[in-house]
Amino acid sequence: MGNQLTTEKVAECKNSVKAIHDVMDIIGGKWKISIIACLCYQPLRFSEILKEIEGISGKVLSKELKDLEMNQLVTRTVLDTQPITVEYAITEYGRTLKEVTSVIADWGMKHRQRIMS
């Protein structure tokens, strides 16, 4: 019976790790979580996202937004303005990550306080 339980736990662990790898393939990296977190509050223009996320370059932001759009987490809307403006917004599907970004942000704040003390 002990081996049965261990085998089940190993299988459960394997499935969890696979799921985590799937998530990290989509939202992993240095910038995607930050982009998602910003867009959960309101739609933003490209230049506004650049200002909000310190250290990201325009080239990297463009690539990350394309990846997020491809995975249906973000929408890109070209506005009929002069000059043309592009606005990015979180999708309903992307909004399901808001709780994840909130938990990460809370943990990050606590960790920063712990390290600074």
DSSP file (Angstrom, degrees, kcal/mol; ACC not computed):
  #  RESIDUE AA STRUCTURE BP1 BP2  ACC     N-H-->O    O-->H-N    N-H-->O    O-->H-N    TCO  KAPPA ALPHA  PHI   PSI    X-CA   Y-CA   Z-CA
    1    1 A M     >        0   0    0      0, 0.0     4,-2.0     0, 0.0     5,-0.2   0.000 360.0 360.0 360.0 -36.9    0.0    0.0    0.0
    2    2 A G  H  >  +     0   0    0      1,-0.2     4,-2.1     2,-0.2     5,-0.1   0.891 360.0  49.6 -60.8 -41.2    2.9    2.4    0.7
    3    3 A N  H  > S+     0   0    0      2,-0.2     4,-2.8     1,-0.2    -1,-0.2   0.876 107.2  55.2 -66.0 -37.5    4.3    2.0   -2.8
    4    4 A Q  H  > S+     0   0    0      2,-0.2     4,-2.3     1,-0.2    -2,-0.2   0.935 109.8  46.2 -58.9 -47.4    0.8    2.6   -4.3
    5    5 A L  H  X S+     0   0    0     -4,-2.0     4,-2.4     1,-0.2    -2,-0.2   0.914 112.9  49.7 -63.1 -43.9    0.6    5.9   -2.4
    6    6 A T  H  X S+     0   0    0     -4,-2.1     4,-2.6     1,-0.2    -2,-0.2   0.910 109.9  50.9 -62.4 -43.3    4.2    6.9   -3.5
    7    7 A T  H  X S+     0   0    0     -4,-2.8     4,-2.2     1,-0.2    -1,-0.2   0.901 111.2  48.4 -61.6 -42.4    3.4    6.0   -7.1
    8    8 A E  H  X S+     0   0    0     -4,-2.3     4,-2.5     2,-0.2    -1,-0.2   0.906 112.0  49.0 -64.0 -42.0    0.3    8.2   -7.0
    9    9 A K  H  X S+     0   0    0     -4,-2.4     4,-2.6     2,-0.2    -2,-0.2   0.894 110.3  50.8 -66.1 -39.8    2.2   11.1   -5.4
   10   10 A V  H  X S+     0   0    0     -4,-2.6     4,-2.6     2,-0.2    -1,-0.2   0.918 112.0  47.3 -63.3 -43.2    5.0   10.8   -8.0
   11   11 A A  H  X S+     0   0    0     -4,-2.2     4,-2.3     2,-0.2    -2,-0.2   0.903 112.3  49.8 -63.8 -42.1    2.5   10.9  -10.8
   12   12 A E  H  X S+     0   0    0     -4,-2.5     4,-2.1     2,-0.2    -2,-0.2   0.911 111.6  48.7 -62.5 -43.3    0.7   13.9   -9.2
   13   13 A C  H  X S+     0   0    0     -4,-2.6     4,-2.7     2,-0.2    -2,-0.2   0.924 110.0  51.5 -62.6 -45.5    4.0   15.7   -8.9
   14   14 A K  H  X S+     0   0    0     -4,-2.6     4,-2.4     1,-0.2    -2,-0.2   0.906 110.1  49.1 -58.3 -44.2    4.9   15.0  -12.5
   15   15 A N  H  X S+     0   0    0     -4,-2.3     4,-2.2     2,-0.2    -1,-0.2   0.892 111.3  49.9 -64.2 -39.9    1.6   16.4  -13.7
   16   16 A S  H  X S+     0   0    0     -4,-2.1     4,-2.5     2,-0.2    -2,-0.2   0.925 110.7  48.9 -63.9 -44.6    2.1   19.5  -11.6
   17   17 A V  H  X S+     0   0    0     -4,-2.7     4,-2.5     2,-0.2    -2,-0.2   0.905 110.4  51.1 -63.5 -41.9    5.6   20.1  -12.9
   18   18 A K  H  X S+     0   0    0     -4,-2.4     4,-2.2     2,-0.2    -1,-0.2   0.926 110.9  48.7 -59.8 -44.7    4.3   19.6  -16.5
   19   19 A A  H  X S+     0   0    0     -4,-2.2     4,-2.2     1,-0.2    -2,-0.2   0.900 110.7  50.5 -62.9 -41.4    1.6   22.2  -15.9
   20   20 A I  H  X S+     0   0    0     -4,-2.5     4,-2.8     1,-0.2    -1,-0.2   0.905 109.0  51.6 -63.8 -41.4    4.1   24.6  -14.4
   21   21 A H  H  X S+     0   0    0     -4,-2.5     4,-2.0     2,-0.2    -1,-0.2   0.900 108.3  52.0 -61.5 -40.7    6.3   24.2  -17.4
   22   22 A D  H  X S+     0   0    0     -4,-2.2     4,-1.1     2,-0.2    -2,-0.2   0.929 112.0  45.9 -60.1 -45.7    3.4   25.0  -19.7
   23   23 A V  H >X S+     0   0    0     -4,-2.2     4,-3.0     1,-0.2     3,-0.7   0.929 111.5  51.1 -63.2 -45.9    2.6   28.1  -17.8
   24   24 A M  H 3X S+     0   0    0     -4,-2.8     4,-1.7     1,-0.3    -1,-0.2   0.818 104.1  58.5 -65.7 -29.8    6.3   29.2  -17.7
   25   25 A D  H 3< S+     0   0    0     -4,-2.0    -1,-0.3    -5,-0.2    -2,-0.2   0.847 116.0  35.9 -63.4 -32.8    6.5   28.7  -21.5
   26   26 A I  H << S+     0   0    0     -4,-1.1    -2,-0.2    -3,-0.7    -1,-0.2   0.886 136.2  16.2 -89.9 -43.3    3.7   31.3  -21.9
   27   27 A I  H  < S+     0   0    0     -4,-3.0     6,-0.5    -5,-0.1    -3,-0.2   0.327  96.5 115.1-116.7   6.9    4.3   33.8  -19.1
   28   28 A G     <  +     0   0    0     -4,-1.7     4,-0.4    -5,-0.4     3,-0.2  -0.108  41.9  66.0 -72.8 174.8    7.9   33.1  -18.1
   29   29 A G  S    S-     0   0    0      1,-0.2     4,-0.3     2,-0.1    -3,-0.0  -0.427  95.1 -65.0 101.8-179.4   10.8   35.5  -18.6
   30   30 A K  S    S+     0   0    0     -2,-0.1     4,-0.2     1,-0.1    -1,-0.2   0.766 121.2  27.0 -78.1 -27.2   11.7   38.8  -17.0
   31   31 A W  S  > S+     0   0    0     -3,-0.2     4,-2.3     2,-0.1     3,-0.2   0.721  91.8  81.6-116.2 -24.8    8.9   41.0  -18.4
   32   32 A K  H  > S+     0   0    0     -4,-0.4     4,-2.8     1,-0.2     5,-0.2   0.881  94.7  49.8 -61.7 -42.7    5.6   39.2  -19.2
   33   33 A I  H  > S+     0   0    0     -6,-0.5     4,-2.7    -4,-0.3    -1,-0.2   0.906 111.9  50.1 -61.3 -40.4    4.2   39.0  -15.7
   34   34 A S  H  > S+     0   0    0      2,-0.2     4,-2.3    -3,-0.2    -2,-0.2   0.908 111.3  48.3 -64.3 -41.7    4.9   42.8  -15.3
   35   35 A I  H  X S+     0   0    0     -4,-2.3     4,-2.4     2,-0.2    -2,-0.2   0.941 113.2  47.4 -63.0 -47.7    3.1   43.5  -18.6
   36   36 A I  H  X S+     0   0    0     -4,-2.8     4,-1.4     1,-0.2    -2,-0.2   0.925 111.1  51.7 -59.6 -45.6    0.1   41.4  -17.6
   37   37 A A  H  X S+     0   0    0     -4,-2.7     4,-0.5    -5,-0.2     3,-0.4   0.916 110.8  48.1 -59.9 -44.3    0.0   43.1  -14.1
   38   38 A C  H >X S+     0   0    0     -4,-2.3     3,-1.2     1,-0.2     4,-1.0   0.923 112.0  48.7 -61.6 -44.7    0.0   46.6  -15.7
   39   39 A L  H 3< S+     0   0    0     -4,-2.4    51,-0.7     1,-0.3    -1,-0.2   0.678  96.2  71.6 -74.3 -16.2   -2.7   45.7  -18.2
   40   40 A C  H 3< S+     0   0    0     -4,-1.4    -1,-0.3    -3,-0.4    -2,-0.2   0.756 101.1  47.2 -67.7 -22.2   -4.9   44.2  -15.5
   41   41 A Y  H << S-     0   0    0     -3,-1.2    -2,-0.2    -4,-0.5    -1,-0.2   0.859 130.0 -29.7 -86.6 -38.9   -5.5   47.7  -14.2
   42   42 A Q     <  -     0   0    0     -4,-1.0    -1,-0.3    46,-0.0     2,-0.1  -0.961  69.4 -83.6-171.3 155.9   -6.3   49.5  -17.5
   43   43 A P        -     0   0    0      0, 0.0     2,-0.3     0, 0.0    46,-0.2  -0.424  50.6-165.9 -64.6 145.6   -5.6   49.4  -21.2
   44   44 A L  E     -A   88   0A   0     44,-2.3    44,-3.3    -2,-0.1     2,-0.1  -0.969  20.1-118.8-136.3 150.5   -2.3   51.2  -22.0
   45   45 A R  E  >  -A   87   0A   0     -2,-0.3     4,-2.1    42,-0.2     3,-0.4  -0.476  39.5-104.7 -78.8 160.3   -0.6   52.6  -25.1
   46   46 A F  H  > S+     0   0    0     40,-1.2     4,-2.2     1,-0.2     5,-0.2   0.910 122.0  49.8 -51.4 -49.1    2.8   51.1  -26.0
   47   47 A S  H  > S+     0   0    0      1,-0.2     4,-1.7     2,-0.2    -1,-0.2   0.833 108.3  53.8 -63.5 -32.5    4.6   54.2  -24.8
   48   48 A E  H  > S+     0   0    0     -3,-0.4     4,-2.1     2,-0.2    -1,-0.2   0.890 107.5  49.8 -69.2 -38.8    2.7   54.1  -21.5
   49   49 A I  H  X S+     0   0    0     -4,-2.1     4,-2.3     1,-0.2    -2,-0.2   0.919 107.9  54.7 -64.5 -41.8    3.8   50.5  -20.9
   50   50 A L  H  < S+     0   0    0     -4,-2.2     6,-0.3     1,-0.2    -1,-0.2   0.892 111.0  45.3 -57.0 -40.5    7.4   51.5  -21.6
   51   51 A K  H  < S+     0   0    0     -4,-1.7    -1,-0.2     1,-0.2    -2,-0.2   0.866 112.6  51.0 -71.2 -36.6    7.2   54.2  -18.9
   52   52 A E  H  < S+     0   0    0     -4,-2.1     2,-0.9     1,-0.2    -2,-0.2   0.863 105.3  57.5 -69.9 -37.1    5.5   51.8  -16.4
   53   53 A I  S >< S-     0   0    0     -4,-2.3     3,-1.4    -5,-0.1    -1,-0.2  -0.798  83.6-144.9-105.2  97.5    8.0   49.0  -16.7
   54   54 A E  T 3  S+     0   0    0     -2,-0.9     3,-0.1     1,-0.2    -3,-0.1  -0.333  77.6  16.8 -62.0 132.6   11.4   50.3  -15.8
   55   55 A G  T 3  S+     0   0    0      1,-0.3     2,-0.3    -5,-0.2    -1,-0.2   0.256  87.7 123.5  95.5 -12.7   14.3   48.8  -17.8
   56   56 A I    <   -     0   0    0     -3,-1.4    -1,-0.3    -6,-0.3     2,-0.2  -0.643  53.1-137.8 -84.4 139.6   12.4   47.2  -20.7
   57   57 A S     >  -     0   0    0     -2,-0.3     4,-2.6     1,-0.1     5,-0.2  -0.547  20.2-115.1 -90.2 161.1   13.4   48.2  -24.2
   58   58 A G  H  > S+     0   0    0      1,-0.2     4,-2.4     2,-0.2     5,-0.2   0.877 115.9  53.1 -61.1 -39.0   11.0   49.0  -26.9
   59   59 A K  H  > S+     0   0    0      2,-0.2     4,-1.9     1,-0.2    -1,-0.2   0.923 112.3  43.5 -64.0 -45.2   12.2   46.0  -29.0
   60   60 A V  H  > S+     0   0    0      2,-0.2     4,-2.8     1,-0.2     5,-0.2   0.907 112.6  52.7 -68.4 -42.2   11.7   43.6  -26.1
   61   61 A L  H  X S+     0   0    0     -4,-2.6     4,-2.7     1,-0.2     5,-0.2   0.924 108.3  51.5 -59.6 -44.1    8.3   45.0  -25.2
   62   62 A S  H  X S+     0   0    0     -4,-2.4     4,-2.0     1,-0.2    -1,-0.2   0.920 112.1  45.9 -58.7 -45.4    7.2   44.6  -28.8
   63   63 A K  H  X S+     0   0    0     -4,-1.9     4,-2.2     2,-0.2    -2,-0.2   0.921 113.4  48.8 -64.4 -45.0    8.2   41.0  -28.8
   64   64 A E  H  X S+     0   0    0     -4,-2.8     4,-2.6     1,-0.2    -2,-0.2   0.900 110.5  50.8 -64.5 -41.0    6.7   40.2  -25.5
   65   65 A L  H  X S+     0   0    0     -4,-2.7     4,-2.5    -5,-0.2    -1,-0.2   0.895 109.2  51.4 -63.4 -39.8    3.4   41.9  -26.4
   66   66 A K  H  X S+     0   0    0     -4,-2.0     4,-2.6    -5,-0.2    -2,-0.2   0.919 110.9  48.3 -62.2 -43.0    3.3   39.8  -29.7
   67   67 A D  H  X S+     0   0    0     -4,-2.2     4,-1.7     2,-0.2    -2,-0.2   0.924 112.8  47.6 -62.1 -44.7    3.8   36.6  -27.7
   68   68 A L  H  <>S+     0   0    0     -4,-2.6     5,-2.7     1,-0.2     6,-1.0   0.868 112.7  49.3 -65.8 -36.5    1.1   37.6  -25.2
   69   69 A E  H ><5S+     0   0    0     -4,-2.5     3,-1.7     4,-0.2    -2,-0.2   0.909 108.0  53.6 -67.8 -42.1   -1.3   38.5  -28.0
   70   70 A M  H 3<5S+     0   0    0     -4,-2.6    -2,-0.2     1,-0.3    -1,-0.2   0.847 108.8  49.9 -60.3 -34.2   -0.5   35.1  -29.8
   71   71 A N  T 3<5S-     0   0    0     -4,-1.7    -1,-0.3    -5,-0.2    -2,-0.2   0.257 117.0-116.1 -90.5  12.1   -1.5   33.3  -26.5
   72   72 A Q  T < 5S+     0   0    0     -3,-1.7    22,-0.4     2,-0.2    21,-0.2   0.754  86.0 114.2  63.0  29.2   -4.7   35.3  -26.3
   73   73 A L  S   <S+     0   0    0     -5,-2.7    18,-2.2     1,-0.2     2,-0.3   0.681  77.3  31.3 -96.5 -23.1   -3.8   37.1  -23.1
   74   74 A V  E     -B   90   0A   0     -6,-1.0     2,-0.4    16,-0.3    16,-0.2  -0.973  67.8-146.7-136.7 146.2   -3.6   40.6  -24.6
   75   75 A T  E     -B   89   0A   0     14,-3.1    14,-2.0    -2,-0.3     2,-0.5  -0.883   8.6-148.1-112.2 151.0   -5.4   42.4  -27.4
   76   76 A R  E     -B   88   0A   0     -2,-0.4     2,-0.5    12,-0.2    12,-0.2  -0.975  14.9-173.1-118.0 124.3   -3.9   45.0  -29.7
   77   77 A T  E     -B   87   0A   0     10,-2.9    10,-3.0    -2,-0.5     2,-0.7  -0.977  16.4-147.0-123.4 124.9   -6.2   47.8  -31.0
   78   78 A V  E     -B   86   0A   0     -2,-0.5     2,-0.3     8,-0.2     8,-0.2  -0.806  22.5-146.8 -88.9 119.2   -5.1   50.3  -33.6
   79   79 A L  E     -B   85   0A   0      6,-3.6     2,-2.0    -2,-0.7     6,-1.0  -0.635  17.1-118.8 -90.6 145.3   -6.9   53.6  -32.8
   80   80 A D        +     0   0    0     -2,-0.3     2,-0.3     4,-0.1     4,-0.1  -0.522  69.5 123.7 -83.3  73.8   -8.0   56.0  -35.5
   81   81 A T        -     0   0    0     -2,-2.0     4,-0.0     4,-0.1    -2,-0.0  -0.812  67.0 -88.0-126.9 167.0   -6.0   58.9  -34.3
   82   82 A Q  S    S+     0   0    0     -2,-0.3     2,-0.2     1,-0.1    -2,-0.1  -0.980 122.4  26.2-117.8 117.2   -3.3   61.2  -35.8
   83   83 A P  S    S-     0   0    0      0, 0.0    -1,-0.1     0, 0.0     2,-0.0   0.690 117.6-104.8 -67.5 166.3   -0.7   59.9  -35.4
   84   84 A I        -     0   0    0     -2,-0.2     2,-0.4    -4,-0.1    -4,-0.1  -0.330  38.1-155.7 -60.9 136.2   -2.0   56.4  -35.2
   85   85 A T  E     - B   0  79A   0     -6,-1.0    -6,-3.6    -4,-0.0     2,-0.5  -0.924   5.1-151.7-117.5 141.1   -2.0   55.1  -31.6
   86   86 A V  E     - B   0  78A   0     -2,-0.4   -40,-1.2    -8,-0.2     2,-0.4  -0.954  11.9-165.5-114.1 130.5   -1.9   51.4  -30.6
   87   87 A E  E     -AB  45  77A   0    -10,-3.0   -10,-2.9    -2,-0.5     2,-0.4  -0.925   4.8-154.4-117.7 140.2   -3.6   50.4  -27.3
   88   88 A Y  E     +AB  44  76A   0    -44,-3.3   -44,-2.3    -2,-0.4     2,-0.3  -0.911  15.3 177.8-113.5 140.0   -3.1   47.1  -25.5
   89   89 A A  E     - B   0  75A   0    -14,-2.0   -14,-3.1    -2,-0.4     2,-0.2  -0.978  32.0-108.9-139.7 151.8   -5.6   45.5  -23.2
   90   90 A I  E     - B   0  74A   0    -51,-0.7   -16,-0.3    -2,-0.3     2,-0.1  -0.560  34.9-132.6 -75.5 142.5   -5.8   42.4  -21.1
   91   91 A T     >  -     0   0    0    -18,-2.2     4,-2.3    -2,-0.2     5,-0.1  -0.419  26.0-105.0 -85.7 170.0   -8.4   39.8  -22.4
   92   92 A E  H  > S+     0   0    0      2,-0.2     4,-0.6     1,-0.2    -1,-0.1   0.907 126.5  50.6 -59.9 -40.5  -10.9   38.1  -20.2
   93   93 A Y  H >4 S+     0   0    0    -21,-0.2     3,-1.1     1,-0.2    -1,-0.2   0.920 110.5  48.6 -63.0 -44.1   -8.7   35.0  -20.5
   94   94 A G  H >4 S+     0   0    0    -22,-0.4     3,-2.1     1,-0.2    -1,-0.2   0.841 100.5  66.0 -63.6 -33.7   -5.6   37.1  -19.5
   95   95 A R  H >< S+     0   0    0     -4,-2.3     3,-1.9     1,-0.3     4,-0.4   0.724  83.3  75.1 -62.7 -20.7   -7.5   38.5  -16.6
   96   96 A T  T << S+     0   0    0     -3,-1.1     4,-0.3    -4,-0.6    -1,-0.3   0.665  89.7  60.3 -65.4 -12.9   -7.6   35.0  -15.0
   97   97 A L  T <> S+     0   0    0     -3,-2.1     4,-2.6     1,-0.2    -1,-0.3   0.481  76.6  93.1 -89.9  -3.6   -3.9   35.7  -14.2
   98   98 A K  H <> S+     0   0    0     -3,-1.9     4,-2.4     1,-0.2     5,-0.2   0.905  84.8  50.3 -57.8 -43.2   -4.7   38.7  -12.0
   99   99 A E  H  > S+     0   0    0     -4,-0.4     4,-2.3    -3,-0.3    -1,-0.2   0.898 110.3  51.1 -62.1 -39.2   -4.8   36.6   -8.9
  100  100 A V  H  > S+     0   0    0     -4,-0.3     4,-2.4     1,-0.2    -2,-0.2   0.933 111.0  47.2 -63.0 -46.5   -1.4   35.1   -9.8
  101  101 A T  H  X S+     0   0    0     -4,-2.6     4,-2.5     1,-0.2    -1,-0.2   0.871 111.5  51.9 -65.5 -35.1    0.1   38.5  -10.4
  102  102 A S  H  X S+     0   0    0     -4,-2.4     4,-2.7    -5,-0.2    -1,-0.2   0.917 110.4  47.4 -65.9 -43.2   -1.3   39.8   -7.1
  103  103 A V  H  X S+     0   0    0     -4,-2.3     4,-2.5     2,-0.2    -2,-0.2   0.915 113.3  48.6 -64.2 -42.7    0.1   36.8   -5.1
  104  104 A I  H  X S+     0   0    0     -4,-2.4     4,-2.7     2,-0.2    -2,-0.2   0.926 112.5  48.6 -63.0 -44.5    3.5   37.3   -6.8
  105  105 A A  H  X S+     0   0    0     -4,-2.5     4,-2.3     2,-0.2    -2,-0.2   0.920 111.9  48.9 -62.8 -44.2    3.5   41.0   -6.0
  106  106 A D  H  X S+     0   0    0     -4,-2.7     4,-2.2     1,-0.2    -2,-0.2   0.934 113.2  46.8 -60.6 -46.1    2.5   40.4   -2.4
  107  107 A W  H  X S+     0   0    0     -4,-2.5     4,-2.8     1,-0.2    -2,-0.2   0.914 110.9  53.2 -62.2 -42.0    5.2   37.8   -2.0
  108  108 A G  H  X S+     0   0    0     -4,-2.7     4,-2.5     2,-0.2    -1,-0.2   0.891 108.9  48.6 -60.8 -41.1    7.7   40.1   -3.6
  109  109 A M  H  X S+     0   0    0     -4,-2.3     4,-2.2     2,-0.2    -1,-0.2   0.922 113.5  46.8 -65.2 -43.8    6.9   43.0   -1.2
  110  110 A K  H  X S+     0   0    0     -4,-2.2     4,-2.4     2,-0.2    -2,-0.2   0.904 113.0  49.5 -64.4 -41.0    7.3   40.7    1.8
  111  111 A H  H  X S+     0   0    0     -4,-2.8     4,-2.7     2,-0.2     5,-0.2   0.924 109.6  50.9 -64.4 -44.1   10.5   39.3    0.5
  112  112 A R  H  X S+     0   0    0     -4,-2.5     4,-2.3     1,-0.2    -1,-0.2   0.917 111.8  47.9 -59.7 -43.7   11.9   42.8   -0.2
  113  113 A Q  H  X S+     0   0    0     -4,-2.2     4,-1.4     2,-0.2    -1,-0.2   0.912 112.1  50.2 -62.7 -42.6   11.0   43.8    3.4
  114  114 A R  H  < S+     0   0    0     -4,-2.4     3,-0.2     1,-0.2    -2,-0.2   0.918 113.7  43.9 -62.9 -44.1   12.6   40.6    4.8
  115  115 A I  H  < S+     0   0    0     -4,-2.7    -1,-0.2     1,-0.2    -2,-0.2   0.866 113.0  51.8 -70.2 -36.1   15.8   41.1    2.9
  116  116 A M  H  <        0   0    0     -4,-2.3    -1,-0.2    -5,-0.2    -2,-0.2   0.717 360.0 360.0 -74.6 -20.2   16.0   44.8    3.7
  117  117 A S     <        0   0    0     -4,-1.4    -1,-0.2    -3,-0.2    -2,-0.2   0.498 360.0 360.0 -79.1 360.0   15.6   44.3    7.5
